[in-house]
Amino acid sequence: MKVLAIRTDEPEARLYLFENKDKLNSIKWQAHRQLTETIHNRINEILDESS
């Protein structure tokens, strides 16, 4: 089972993609006030890279 973990409690947002206990990929970027404008593109990016 794949799990997407999202961390947005700091100005630098992070996405992690896991399969079972293995980390497949991660992305971090300076989102801060643009989080709502950038997070969907970053989610698509991490999912596309893992396909």
Buried (B, 14 or more C-beta within 10 A) or exposed (E): EEEEEEEEEEEEBBBBBBEEEEEBBEBEBEBEEEBEEBBEEBBEBBBEEEE
